[in-house]
Amino acid sequence: MDELARRLADVTRGLQHRYNFEFVIVENGSVDSTFAKLLRIHNTDRRFKIVRLIRNFGIEAAVTAGLRSIHGDAAIIMCADLQDPPELIPVMIECWEQGYQNVFGSIRHRSDENVLRRVFTKAFYWLANRINEQPVPENASDFRLVDRSLYLTLNQLNEKSRLLRTMWTWIGGKSIGVPFDRPPRHGGRSTYGLSRNIAFAVRGLMSSSTTPLKVIPFFGITLSLFSFVLLIAFAIRWYVGGVPFNGFGTILALMLLLFGLLFLMLGINSEYIGLIFEEVRNRPIFIAQETYGLDRHAAEPEEISREVGIERRIG
C-alpha cells in the first residue's frame, strides 16, 4: 500500500498544475494490516480518502463503492496490487483530453497467466461477444479512465449481480484501448482461483444478457426436428430390411443426450432464477462501515445510508 501511494504521488506530481487529484481507496473487508496502513497514509496525505466496507463484497461492489463516493470530472479505476501500473495514468488523461470518455487498459501480456487461464480468458471474451449486443473489447481490463458522465450513469444502475466490463460497453461513449503488459502482484496473494473466476464470469455474463435463455427454444426445436427425422429413417430401415439389431445402444445414447441437454437447460434457468431472487431481495450492493476524508461534495450521510449502506462518516 505504501508503494502504491508513493507511485500515485510521483505520477500525479507533474499533473498538479492542471488537475486536482483525490485518491479514494476502498478497503474491502481485509483482515490484515491494510486498514492501519491506509489510516497512516490518509493522515500524511489528505488526498487519500478511505471507504471501509464492513466485509468483502467482491471487486465489482468495491468499484461501485468508490464510484459512488467521488465527484471529479473523471475517475480512474485501478487495483491496489499494482498490477495496474500508475505510470499509465498520464497516457489515459491525454486520451481523455482528446475527447475519449472511456479509456481502458488493454492487456497485451499477463505475467502470472498459465496456459489454462489463457484459454479461459479467450473463451470468456469469445462468449461475451456472442451473447452481448455491445461487444466487449478483447483483453480489456477494469483498469480504466471514465468520464464523469459515464460513471454518474453507472451509479444509477442498481442491479446486484454485475459485470462492469459489460456495463461500460452497454453505457457506451467514445472509447479507446491503451495497451500495457500486466506485471505480477506487488504483494499479497489473489483469492480468486480458476474455479472462482469461472463462477464469477458465468454469473456476470448471465446477468448482462438474456441470450442463454433464447438458446433454449433453439435447442428444443433443433432436437425435435432431429428426433423426427431419425424416427422416419429408422421406420424406413425397419420396413425395408427389418430390424438388424435390438437398438438398445442407440436408444440409450439418445436418452443420455436428451437428458444431458435437459439438465443443462434447467441449470441455465436456475441461474436466472437465482439472479431474479437477488434482485427481488433488493439488498444493497455493499455496506460501508465508515469513510475517512470524503468532503461535503459527496452524498450526505442519510443519502449514503439509504442508497448504499454507509453508517458513519469520519473526515
Steps between C-alpha positions, in 0.01 A plus 500: 500500500788737575649429157164573336472834680858593406454420133164677480655810655796487259283452191256779583763750615564611143126548437412702811526831317206390280290274721407443861527134600337299774561131561204305634613162634229242566608278786312182411476327836866400527615307808867601494669835575372671183258729680764620749733581210222687322432710810867591524508600132177700541641689798815580302332599173137611522449438128472132592142426608369170638171316461507206737258218422369289784610181320626384161222552245714420194685718253191619310335626818825665613530690172135603533565627853791710374307648208213598729738691726659736245406816313790568261487577128640152435579186699784252459420149623791278599596217734725570797732202434692702235411263219343812353809724459438859619752619239227449237283771657649795302439310174137441599453865590648605166246278318222648713612850406468396135130428556493132597254426779606143576875431491557137596819306557546229238718218633762375255665253735428368847808394691307265730289333231537129429370315194173399667422854609588633154254257342233597752558873432463453125186291552356768729541781246378279216184414693451857626503631144256235382230557761526878543370747247782740589835322452759503779850581369721194535748519789333816634568538873319676781794745506351800320422869498132589468348840449269646764197455274571127476560423867197704604293289261649182648412623849134503397507132404401295804516135392662284767685246282724709280787464257637850457682428174171424327323786681749755364444379145123515554526863616706586194708812445804561285753232597863414436735232632847568640719186473722399792671194645355395834777448758480250788332600824717726714388330818242266641329211334189491286201319650349451154598155379400361163175343626394821672584701188291267286203523737531880508524521120200272441284691745616834365432405139155369582416816694594711197309310230188289447648322197547167685123492561439561131721201416270257683212511244755472220638179648150371562390555141826360359486184708132450420572520126801270540292247694220515240742443208673219691165335569408507129841356406466213747143431382613477135792276595272272698247482216764426231745272673350404830660564835865386483580589864315553823570877503581515871824694454341758269205554730724531805733747326207717392350492849830607656535779245150630554514477879842669502365792295187510715699542820724755329195710417364456853836618632485814287149570623602447862783754465257759367255422779784558746573837339132594522499399868793730574337791320165449675666498844633847412791484742771767463790422270736569789493624859759758598593517864667841499669755277806714554566834330201518265394864477157657493470467122441129549153377587371593842506227771125440483506466121800269507340288772180471300667425168811300574515431871754748641461507876723792602746748356834598648682787330 
